[in-house]
Amino acid sequence: MGKGNPIELVRDVGVQAQRAYNRIKKEGFTAQEDFFVEGAVNSHVLITIPAPPERAHLRFDYIHYSYSDAQFAGGYLEVMDGTTTYHVSLTSAQGWFPFDTTRWAQGQAVNVMLGNGGAGIAGSLNILGVRYEYLEGDTVE
C-alpha cells in the first residue's frame, strides 16, 4: 500500500468538503441578477433593489446608464441605502461605474436613481451582478 491510509484520505476529503460547504453557506450569495429599466421622456429612472434577507449585505458589480440624446444637458446618478448616498454628476450621455467592492448597509434595500437628462430625453439604467452575501462574522437573525 502507498503512503497514507485510503480510508483516512477519504475521511479527510469528506471533512474538507463539509468545511467548504459550510463556508459557502455562510459566506455565500444568491444567484446573480440584473435589473434594467428604460425610463420615460422627461423623467427620472429609479430602480429599487429589495432588502436582502436575514441581514445580508447587498452587492452589485456595475451600473450602466445611458440617455437617448447625445446632446443631453447633463444628469446625475444617486445610489442610496438609507445610510449612505453616493452622488455623481454625469457629463456624458452614456457610461458605467464599477461597484464590485462596495458592500451596502447590512439588511437595507438600495435605490439607484438616474436623474432627468433634460427636456425630451429619456434615460435607461442597468444594474449588473446583484447578489446578497453573508460574510463570516455577520450576525444572522
Secondary structure, 3 states (H helix, E strand, C coil): CCCCCHHHHHHHHHHHHHHHHHHHHHHCECCCEEEEEECCCCCCEEEEECCCHHHCEEECCEEEEEECCCCCCCEEEEEECCCCEEEEEECCCEEEEECCCCCCCCCCCEEEEECCCCCCCCEEEEEEEEEEECCCCCCCC
